[in-house]
Amino acid sequence: MNNQTPGSNPNPAQNQGNSQNQLGISFIRVHEPHEAAFNLMIPQGWIIEGGMFRINPLMMGPAQSLEAKCDMTVKRDPQGSVLIRWLPGYLYKDPGVFGAMPAMMGGMMGNPMMGGMMGNPMMGGMGNPIMGGGMGNPMMGGMGNPMMGGGMGNLPPMPATVGSDGMLLLPPMPALDFLMRVIFPFVHPYAGDAQVIEARPLPEVAQQYGLESQWLQMAIRYDAGIMDYVYTENGIKYKERAFTVIEDMSFMAGMGLWKNRDTIFLRTPLKEFRKWEPILSVIHKSAQFNQQWLMGELYGQQVRSGIMRRTQEEINRINQEIVDNRRRTNERINHDMFLAIMGREDYMNPHTNRVEEAEDLGRYRWVNSDGQAIYSDDASYDPNYDPLSTRTDYVRSHRFRS
């Protein structure tokens, strides 16, 4: 049984700007350094590395060059002892499916609804080996880890090669496999003693992503997953949490295409994860797009994908519809993603009839009229009959899904 009382988990987001919060950390708002595509809150004195990046189609082929990408890390110190990093979304092709990229993919890839660009502002980018080596392209790595015997768990790493059109050649895989077989070996090529603590699929988050494909009237499959693991790097024991979404188009017209989206991880020293979790949550939730940049990016994607047959007025109207629709679905997606990454849940408070966000500390949550909460994994437990409890006004607070 776990107990939580008001004020036990201070939220730095309530103290934005240069004022001091309960943890004594001052937050400032900064712009993405390369194109000012978005801004976000970071603790004063922390470091930003990376940012927006554009791939030269002459270097890697056209498939990956239509949308802006970004690989960005916010970290506490040069070593990255505490950090959050957004990794790129890349387009993959099942090597068992032959043929060139269909012409229709130009329009699909030029549409940020398909590319993951707008789902999270830090969503693309060629690899910036911020965290300790690796290849320039984080999704082409997948190389074996010499200290781990080639991967976490029982699955070997999955190296990817580049096709003539720039597609990365890998068979489609679930989100959790992607984190283990592609992301971890790239980001931590020299890590040792790696061990998965928890790995779980997130079907409710995947369902939210499916709302986008419904708007496009396209049957696209989504899979989301989150994983906690520990490892040793440069003599320091770390805990890391990684999240990704897989957008699977491989079954559509024999195209064999799929993509990773919203691939994010955060890490801290092993015994400090809960200490830094509120700080990393502020950074994650604070990102705001530059709408002017976004409209320009949409237009540029259409130019690069060769779909400029419509009038400028119609293009502007379509772009605005994309932005408006994405904004409607994006708020729910990002909120669900945040809850998953930060180990939190939305609950309905039966005393106030309001939805409140709290830590996910057990299967059952009880709350009293003062807002004090008790968590338990025991379905038969009732704190109102607990001889150690002095209160009898606890009511079950159920998880809330909008």
HUDASUL-V16258 format. One record per pair of residues at least 24 apart in sequence whose C-alpha atoms are under 8 Angstrom apart, sorted by the first residue. I is the first residue (numbers start at 1). J is the second residue. D is the distance in Angstrom with one decimal. If there is no record, write none. Layout:
i=<I,I>
j=<J,J>
d=<D,D>
This chain:
i=<1,1,1,1,1,2,2,2,2,2,3,3,3,4,4,4,4,5,5,5,6,6,9,10,11,11,11,12,12,12,13,16,36,36,37,37,37,37,37,38,38,38,38,38,39,39,39,39,39,40,40,40,40,41,41,41,41,42,42,42,43,45,46,46,46,46,47,47,47,47,47,47,48,48,48,48,49,49,49,50,51,51,52,52,52,53,53,53,54,54,55,55,57,60,60,60,61,61,61,61,62,62,63,63,63,63,63,64,64,64,64,66,66,66,66,66,67,67,67,67,67,67,67,68,68,68,68,69,69,69,69,69,69,70,70,70,70,70,71,71,71,71,71,71,71,72,72,73,79,80,81,81,81,82,82,82,82,82,83,83,83,83,84,84,84,84,84,85,85,85,86,86,86,86,86,86,87,87,87,87,87,87,87,87,87,88,88,88,88,88,88,88,88,88,88,88,88,89,89,89,89,89,89,89,89,89,89,90,90,90,90,90,90,91,91,91,91,91,91,92,92,92,92,92,92,92,92,92,93,93,93,93,93,93,93,93,93,93,93,94,94,94,94,94,94,94,94,95,95,95,95,96,96,97,97,97,100,101,101,102,106,106,106,107,107,107,107,109,110,110,110,110,110,111,111,111,112,113,113,113,113,114,115,116,116,118,118,119,119,119,119,119,120,120,121,121,121,122,123,123,123,129,131,131,132,132,132,133,133,133,134,134,134,134,135,138,138,138,139,139,139,139,140,141,141,141,142,142,142,142,142,142,143,143,143,143,144,144,145,145,145,145,145,146,146,147,147,147,147,148,148,148,148,150,151,151,151,152,152,152,152,152,153,153,153,155,155,156,157,157,157,158,172,172,172,172,173,174,174,174,175,175,175,175,175,175,175,176,176,176,176,176,176,176,179,179,179,179,188,190,191,191,191,191,192,192,192,193,193,193,194,194,194,194,195,195,195,196,196,196,196,197,197,197,197,198,198,198,199,199,199,199,200,200,200,201,201,202,202,205,205,205,206,208,208,208,209,211,212,212,220,220,220,221,221,221,222,222,222,223,226,226,230,236,237,237,238,238,238,238,239,239,239,239,239,239,240,240,240,240,241,241,241,241,242,242,243,277,281,281,284,285,295,295,345,345,346,346,346,347,347,347,347,348,348,348,348,349,349,350,350,350,351,355,364,364,364,365,365,365,366,366,366,366,367,367,367,367,368,368,368,369,369>
j=<362,374,375,376,377,361,362,374,375,376,373,374,375,372,373,374,375,371,372,373,371,372,278,278,278,279,282,278,279,282,282,41,290,293,121,289,290,293,294,121,287,288,289,290,286,287,288,289,290,283,286,287,288,282,283,286,287,74,282,283,279,76,74,75,76,77,73,74,75,76,77,78,72,73,74,75,73,74,130,128,122,125,122,124,125,124,125,126,125,126,125,126,166,162,165,166,164,165,166,167,165,166,91,109,165,166,167,90,91,166,167,109,110,301,304,305,109,110,112,115,117,297,301,117,124,125,297,117,122,123,124,125,126,122,123,124,125,126,122,123,124,125,126,127,128,122,128,130,131,131,267,268,269,266,267,268,269,276,266,267,268,280,264,265,266,267,280,264,265,266,122,123,262,263,264,265,122,123,124,125,127,138,262,263,264,122,123,124,125,126,127,138,139,260,261,262,263,115,116,123,124,125,259,260,261,262,263,124,139,168,259,260,261,167,168,257,258,259,260,167,168,169,170,171,172,257,258,259,167,168,169,170,171,172,250,255,256,257,258,169,170,171,172,250,256,257,258,169,170,171,256,171,256,254,255,256,165,165,255,255,305,306,307,302,305,306,307,305,298,301,302,304,305,298,301,302,298,212,213,322,326,213,261,261,262,326,330,262,326,330,333,334,262,334,287,288,289,262,261,262,263,187,187,188,187,188,189,187,188,189,186,187,188,189,186,183,186,187,168,182,183,186,168,182,185,186,181,182,183,184,185,186,182,185,186,189,185,189,185,188,189,190,191,189,190,190,191,192,193,191,192,193,194,185,180,181,185,180,181,194,195,196,180,195,196,180,181,181,181,182,185,182,248,250,257,258,246,223,224,246,201,223,224,225,244,245,246,200,201,224,225,226,227,244,227,242,243,244,233,233,231,232,233,234,231,232,233,230,231,232,229,230,231,232,229,230,231,227,228,229,230,227,228,229,230,227,228,229,225,226,227,228,225,226,227,225,226,226,340,333,336,337,245,329,332,333,333,329,326,329,247,248,249,247,248,249,246,247,248,247,340,341,270,269,269,270,267,268,269,270,267,268,269,270,271,273,265,266,267,268,265,266,267,341,266,341,341,342,338,342,338,338,319,320,399,400,399,400,401,397,398,399,400,397,398,399,400,397,398,395,396,397,395,400,396,397,398,396,397,398,394,395,396,397,394,395,396,397,393,394,395,393,394>
d=<7.8,7.3,5.7,4.6,7.0,6.8,7.5,6.0,5.0,6.4,6.2,4.6,6.1,6.4,5.3,6.2,7.9,7.3,4.8,6.1,6.7,6.2,7.7,7.4,6.2,8.0,7.8,6.8,6.6,6.5,5.4,7.9,7.2,7.7,7.7,6.2,5.3,5.7,7.2,6.6,6.6,5.3,4.2,5.0,7.9,5.5,5.4,6.6,7.5,6.5,5.1,4.2,6.3,7.0,5.4,5.7,7.1,7.6,7.8,5.7,7.9,7.5,6.9,5.8,4.7,6.6,8.0,5.6,5.3,6.2,6.7,7.5,7.1,5.7,4.6,6.6,5.3,6.6,7.3,6.4,7.5,7.6,7.7,7.3,6.3,7.4,5.0,6.6,6.9,7.8,7.9,7.3,7.9,7.7,7.5,5.1,6.5,4.8,4.1,7.8,5.8,5.9,7.2,8.0,5.8,5.0,5.9,6.8,6.7,6.1,7.1,6.8,6.0,5.5,5.8,6.5,7.5,6.7,7.7,7.6,7.5,7.5,5.9,7.6,6.6,7.2,7.4,7.4,7.5,5.9,3.1,3.7,7.1,5.4,5.4,3.8,3.5,7.0,6.6,7.1,5.9,4.7,6.5,6.3,6.4,6.6,7.8,7.4,7.9,7.0,7.3,5.8,6.4,7.6,5.6,4.5,7.1,7.6,5.5,5.6,6.8,7.5,7.4,5.8,4.2,6.7,6.8,5.8,5.5,6.3,5.7,6.5,7.3,6.0,4.6,6.7,7.5,6.5,6.5,7.2,7.7,7.6,7.5,5.3,6.0,7.8,5.2,3.6,4.9,6.7,7.5,7.5,7.7,7.9,7.5,7.7,6.8,7.6,7.0,5.9,5.0,7.4,6.5,5.0,5.0,7.0,7.2,7.3,6.9,7.7,5.6,6.1,7.8,6.0,6.5,7.0,6.0,4.7,7.3,5.4,4.6,5.7,6.2,7.9,7.9,5.7,5.2,5.7,6.0,6.0,5.0,6.0,6.8,7.7,7.7,7.8,5.3,4.5,6.3,5.8,5.2,4.3,6.3,7.3,4.9,6.4,8.0,5.3,6.0,6.3,7.9,7.5,7.9,7.1,6.9,5.7,7.5,7.3,7.5,7.4,4.9,7.2,7.8,7.4,6.1,7.8,6.5,7.5,7.5,4.7,5.5,7.5,5.6,7.3,7.1,7.5,7.2,6.6,7.9,7.2,7.2,7.8,7.7,5.6,7.0,7.2,7.9,7.1,7.7,6.0,7.7,7.4,6.3,7.4,7.0,7.6,6.5,8.0,7.1,6.0,7.6,7.6,6.3,7.3,7.1,6.7,7.7,7.5,7.6,7.0,5.7,6.6,7.7,6.5,7.3,7.3,6.0,7.4,7.8,6.8,7.2,7.7,7.0,6.8,7.3,5.1,6.2,4.2,6.6,7.7,5.3,5.2,7.6,5.7,6.3,7.3,6.1,7.1,5.9,7.7,5.1,6.1,7.2,7.5,6.8,6.5,6.5,5.0,7.5,7.5,5.8,6.8,6.9,7.9,7.0,6.4,6.6,6.0,7.4,6.6,6.9,7.4,7.9,7.5,7.4,7.6,6.7,6.3,4.2,6.1,6.8,5.8,7.3,7.3,7.9,6.4,8.0,6.4,7.8,6.8,7.7,5.9,5.5,5.3,6.1,5.9,5.6,7.5,7.2,7.7,5.4,6.9,7.1,7.9,7.8,7.1,7.6,7.3,7.9,7.0,6.3,5.6,4.8,7.8,5.8,5.1,6.6,7.7,5.2,5.9,7.0,5.6,4.1,7.0,5.5,5.4,6.5,7.4,6.1,4.2,6.6,7.6,5.4,4.9,7.2,5.6,5.1,6.9,7.3,5.9,4.3,6.4,5.8,5.7,6.5,4.2,6.4,7.2,8.0,6.7,6.0,6.6,7.1,7.5,7.3,5.8,6.7,7.1,7.5,7.2,6.9,6.0,5.6,6.0,5.1,6.8,5.6,4.9,6.1,6.9,7.3,7.1,7.2,7.2,6.0,5.6,6.7,5.7,4.4,4.4,5.7,5.7,6.0,4.6,7.9,6.9,6.9,5.7,4.2,6.7,5.4,5.5,6.4,7.1,6.6,7.6,6.8,6.9,7.6,6.8,7.5,7.3,7.0,8.0,6.9,7.9,5.8,5.3,7.4,6.1,5.5,4.4,4.9,5.6,5.7,6.4,5.7,5.5,7.8,6.8,7.4,6.2,8.0,7.1,7.4,7.7,7.6,5.9,5.4,6.9,5.7,5.3,4.4,5.4,5.1,5.6,6.5,6.3,5.4,4.3,6.3,6.8,7.4>
